[in-house]
Every structure is written in structure tokens, then in C-alpha cells.
Amino acid sequence: MISADVALANLMNRTASAYVQNAPAFIVYREHTHVGAASLGRTQDIDRSVKVRQADNYAVMQDLPQGAERTGQAFPIIPYFDPFTQFSFSWFANMKRVDITIQRTPPGLLPIPAADPSVDALVPYFSFWVPAYAPDSTVARADILITPTPLYSADSLYPAHVTEDPRSHLPAHIEMRTANGDEIITLDYQVLQNHWVITHGTFTSRQHVGPLSFQVVSDTTYDQFAFPATAPDPRLAVSSP
């Protein structure tokens, strides 16, 4: 097999190309979010139908079955998201609310040097990450574990574990972590109607409220996807205010 760092770079480039070439105009879906804090013995379920304009992540959302309606960023995060790109991220979570704000940036392609038989020494492709194959990795299905180097920002999320789908050759699973923190985001992907979308995700972090410190886990399943070419709600037909 090729080296793990080159395999990761190739996977990132395939993902970026598919993400740009197959971007949907609008996404309609249903989401089920379960929030829990085991040490407090508390849980909360949040179910919503979501209609989102993909380009700027502006959404019309309704609590299910017939609850309140609201607008803003798609809840809990837009299912069209390439975490290999640069992005900004903020969060708040408790038993009544989960607010995860993501500002996406367009993906770019990594330059991959052409094979050169005269080369007799190689240097790592990434300076911030050290990729390595997991034991179950194969040529058809790369399973890559990533460790940050001292050059990486401890406060930034990085892809700690990436598993390739052997059919689409796009990521099927991505686990994001902070180098010195406890935040973990896991994202499971499928290709549905030619679009690479999140179908399941978890967010885990420690919350501090006064003297209390407790771990919050938010688990979301996305389903009933549709990708209409025209706005599924009049409020999505024009740019958001």
C-alpha cells in the first residue's frame, strides 16, 4: 500500500472534489437528537424537521410533531459538511438546548507530487499530523489513525480517525478531537442520491456550570433526506437577512 499520509491526502482530495461537484442547492431532512448527562441522570430528546439552503446554511426548522418553528443555522449542524476544510466552531450544550455553530469554508485540493523513480528519500506529507494505518486497513478501505504533532494548535479540532467507504472511496466515518481537550465529534457519512451527507453524529464535551462539572453527550440521527432543486420554503428562495 502507499504510505498513510499520501493515502490520507488522496482521500481528502477525492472528498473535496465530490463535495464541490455534487453540492445540493437545498436539503430537507428529519433529525432526532438525544442529549444526556449520565452523572446528572438527565436526558432530553429534540426532534425537528429541517429545510436548509446549503450555500449559506440558512434553515427553516420545526419541532416535531407540531411544535415551534424557527430559522437560523441547520440543527444541530448542517449534514453537508467537509471537516477536512478550515472551519470555525463554537458550541453550547445543556439538557434543554444544543447550539453548535459552524462556519464552513470552501475546500481546496492538496498538491500531490507525481511519482518520480529518481527519488530515494521521502519526507512526511503533513507537518501538523502523523497519519498511520489501523490494523484493519486494506487497499480497498483505508482506515487511518492520526496523531497531532507539537506544531498543531491544541485548541483546534483535527481528524483523529478516518475510515474510507470501499464503494464510494469517500470517508464513511470521521472522528474529530482536540489535541489537549475533551471535545469529540464523530460523523458517519453515506452517499445518498449522489450527495455525500452526514447520517449520524455525536458530540461529547465537558460542561462547567458553577461548581458542577459534567459530561454532555449529544447523539443525532439524520433521515428522510430529499434534495430539491428549488426552494422547499419561500423563505429559502432569497438570501438570508
C-alpha positions as CSV (number, residue, x, y, z in Angstrom):
1,M,0.0,0.0,0.0
2,I,1.0,3.6,-0.4
3,S,2.1,5.5,2.7
4,A,-0.7,6.5,5.1
5,D,0.0,10.2,4.7
6,V,-0.4,10.1,0.9
7,A,-3.5,7.9,1.3
8,L,-5.0,10.5,3.5
9,A,-4.1,13.3,1.2
10,N,-5.7,11.4,-1.7
11,L,-8.8,10.8,0.3
12,M,-9.1,14.4,1.3
13,N,-8.8,15.4,-2.4
14,R,-11.5,13.0,-3.5
15,T,-13.7,14.3,-0.8
16,A,-13.1,17.9,-1.7
17,S,-13.9,17.2,-5.4
18,A,-17.1,15.3,-4.6
19,Y,-18.2,17.9,-2.1
20,V,-17.9,20.7,-4.7
21,Q,-19.1,18.9,-7.8
22,N,-22.2,17.4,-6.1
23,A,-23.2,20.2,-3.8
24,P,-27.0,20.3,-3.4
25,A,-28.9,23.6,-3.6
26,F,-31.3,22.6,-0.8
27,I,-31.6,19.8,1.7
28,V,-34.7,18.6,3.5
29,Y,-34.3,16.1,6.3
30,R,-35.5,15.0,9.7
31,E,-33.2,14.8,12.7
32,H,-33.5,13.0,16.1
33,T,-31.2,14.3,18.8
34,H,-30.7,12.7,22.2
35,V,-28.8,14.7,24.8
36,G,-27.7,13.1,28.0
37,A,-25.6,13.8,31.1
38,A,-25.1,10.5,32.8
39,S,-23.7,11.9,36.0
40,L,-26.8,14.0,36.5
41,G,-29.2,11.3,35.5
42,R,-30.8,13.6,32.9
43,T,-31.7,13.2,29.3
44,Q,-33.6,15.3,26.6
45,D,-34.9,14.4,23.2
46,I,-35.1,17.1,20.4
47,D,-36.7,16.1,17.1
48,R,-37.0,18.5,14.2
49,S,-37.8,18.7,10.5
50,V,-35.3,20.9,8.7
51,K,-35.2,22.6,5.3
52,V,-31.9,24.3,4.6
53,R,-30.3,26.3,1.8
54,Q,-27.0,24.6,1.6
55,A,-24.9,27.5,0.2
56,D,-25.2,29.7,3.3
57,N,-26.6,27.2,5.9
58,Y,-29.9,29.1,6.3
59,A,-32.7,26.8,7.6
60,V,-36.3,26.7,8.4
61,M,-36.9,24.2,11.3
62,Q,-39.9,22.9,13.1
63,D,-40.0,21.0,16.3
64,L,-41.8,17.7,15.9
65,P,-44.5,16.6,15.8
66,Q,-46.3,20.1,15.6
67,G,-44.1,22.4,17.7
68,A,-42.5,25.7,17.4
69,E,-40.8,26.9,14.1
70,R,-37.5,28.8,14.0
71,T,-35.0,29.9,11.4
72,G,-31.2,30.0,11.5
73,Q,-28.3,27.6,11.1
74,A,-29.4,24.0,10.4
75,F,-29.8,22.0,13.6
76,P,-27.7,20.6,15.1
77,I,-25.2,21.0,12.2
78,I,-25.8,21.0,8.5
79,P,-25.4,17.5,7.1
80,Y,-23.4,18.8,4.2
81,F,-20.0,19.5,5.8
82,D,-16.4,18.6,4.9
83,P,-14.5,18.6,8.2
84,F,-11.1,18.4,6.3
85,T,-11.5,22.1,5.4
86,Q,-10.8,25.1,7.6
87,F,-13.8,25.9,9.7
88,S,-14.8,27.8,12.8
89,F,-16.7,26.0,15.5
90,S,-18.5,27.0,18.7
91,W,-20.9,25.2,21.0
92,F,-23.2,25.3,23.9
93,A,-25.0,22.3,25.3
94,N,-27.3,21.5,28.2
95,M,-30.4,19.5,28.8
96,K,-32.7,22.0,27.0
97,R,-30.5,23.3,24.2
98,V,-27.7,22.2,21.9
99,D,-26.3,25.0,19.9
100,I,-23.4,24.1,17.5
101,T,-22.3,26.9,15.2
102,I,-20.1,26.0,12.2
103,Q,-18.8,28.5,9.6
104,R,-17.6,26.4,6.6
105,T,-15.0,27.4,4.1
106,P,-14.7,26.1,0.5
107,P,-12.4,23.0,0.3
108,G,-9.3,23.1,-1.8
109,L,-7.1,20.4,-3.3
110,L,-3.8,19.3,-1.8
111,P,-0.9,19.2,-4.3
112,I,0.2,15.6,-4.8
113,P,3.7,15.2,-6.3
114,A,3.9,12.9,-9.3
115,A,5.8,9.6,-8.9
116,D,9.5,10.1,-9.5
117,P,11.7,6.9,-9.8
118,S,14.8,9.0,-9.2
119,V,13.7,9.9,-5.7
120,D,15.4,7.9,-2.9
121,A,14.2,9.8,0.2
122,L,10.8,10.9,1.3
123,V,9.6,13.3,3.9
124,P,6.2,13.3,5.6
125,Y,3.4,15.0,3.6
126,F,1.8,16.6,6.7
127,S,3.7,18.7,9.2
128,F,0.8,19.0,11.7
129,W,-0.5,15.4,11.7
130,V,1.1,12.0,11.7
131,P,-1.2,9.5,9.9
132,A,-0.8,5.7,10.3
133,Y,-2.8,2.8,9.1
134,A,-5.0,1.0,11.6
135,P,-4.5,-2.8,11.7
136,D,-7.7,-3.5,9.7
137,S,-6.8,-1.1,6.8
138,T,-6.8,-2.6,3.3
139,V,-6.0,-1.3,-0.2
140,A,-9.8,-1.1,-0.8
141,R,-10.7,0.5,2.5
142,A,-8.2,2.8,4.2
143,D,-8.6,3.1,8.0
144,I,-6.3,5.8,9.2
145,L,-5.4,7.0,12.7
146,I,-4.0,10.5,13.1
147,T,-1.9,12.0,15.8
148,P,-1.2,15.7,16.0
149,T,2.4,16.9,16.1
150,P,3.6,19.7,18.5
151,L,3.1,22.1,15.7
152,Y,-0.7,21.6,15.9
153,S,-2.9,24.0,17.8
154,A,-4.2,22.3,21.0
155,D,-7.5,24.2,20.8
156,S,-8.3,23.1,17.2
157,L,-10.3,20.1,16.2
158,Y,-8.4,17.6,14.0
159,P,-9.4,14.4,12.2
160,A,-8.2,11.7,14.6
161,H,-9.7,8.7,12.9
162,V,-10.8,8.4,9.2
163,T,-12.4,5.3,7.7
164,E,-12.9,5.1,3.9
165,D,-16.1,3.6,2.3
166,P,-14.8,0.9,-0.1
167,R,-17.6,1.6,-2.6
168,S,-17.6,5.4,-2.9
169,H,-14.0,5.9,-1.7
170,L,-15.1,8.8,0.4
171,P,-15.0,8.9,4.2
172,A,-17.6,6.8,5.9
173,H,-16.5,7.8,9.4
174,I,-14.6,10.8,10.7
175,E,-13.7,11.3,14.4
176,M,-12.7,14.9,15.3
177,R,-10.8,15.6,18.6
178,T,-8.9,18.5,20.2
179,A,-5.3,17.8,21.0
180,N,-5.4,18.7,24.7
181,G,-9.2,18.9,25.3
182,D,-12.1,16.5,25.8
183,E,-14.3,17.6,22.8
184,I,-15.0,14.7,20.5
185,I,-17.2,14.9,17.3
186,T,-17.9,11.7,15.4
187,L,-19.5,11.9,11.9
188,D,-20.9,8.9,9.9
189,Y,-21.5,9.6,6.2
190,Q,-23.3,7.9,3.3
191,V,-23.7,8.9,-0.4
192,L,-27.4,9.4,-0.9
193,Q,-28.8,10.5,-4.3
194,N,-25.2,11.3,-5.3
195,H,-24.6,13.6,-2.3
196,W,-22.1,12.8,0.5
197,V,-24.0,13.6,3.7
198,I,-23.9,13.0,7.4
199,T,-26.4,10.4,8.6
200,H,-25.3,10.1,12.2
201,G,-23.2,12.2,14.5
202,T,-22.2,12.5,18.2
203,F,-20.8,15.4,20.2
204,T,-19.2,14.9,23.5
205,S,-17.7,17.5,25.8
206,R,-17.4,18.5,29.5
207,Q,-19.7,21.3,30.6
208,H,-19.0,23.6,33.6
209,V,-21.8,25.3,35.4
210,G,-20.8,26.9,38.7
211,P,-19.3,24.2,40.9
212,L,-20.7,21.4,38.7
213,S,-18.7,19.7,36.0
214,F,-20.4,17.1,33.9
215,Q,-20.1,15.4,30.5
216,V,-22.7,16.1,27.9
217,V,-23.2,13.7,25.0
218,S,-25.4,14.7,22.1
219,D,-26.3,11.9,19.6
220,T,-28.1,12.8,16.3
221,T,-29.5,10.6,13.6
222,Y,-30.5,12.2,10.2
223,D,-33.0,10.6,7.9
224,Q,-35.8,11.2,5.3
225,F,-33.4,13.1,3.1
226,A,-34.5,15.0,0.0
227,F,-32.5,17.3,-2.3
228,P,-35.0,19.6,-4.1
229,A,-33.6,21.8,-6.9
230,T,-35.9,24.6,-5.9
231,A,-36.6,26.2,-2.5
232,P,-38.8,24.0,-0.4
233,D,-39.9,27.0,1.6
234,P,-40.4,30.6,0.2
235,R,-38.1,31.9,3.0
236,L,-35.2,30.0,1.4
237,A,-35.7,31.4,-2.0
238,V,-33.8,34.6,-1.2
239,S,-30.6,35.4,0.7
240,S,-31.0,35.3,4.4
241,P,-31.1,38.7,6.2
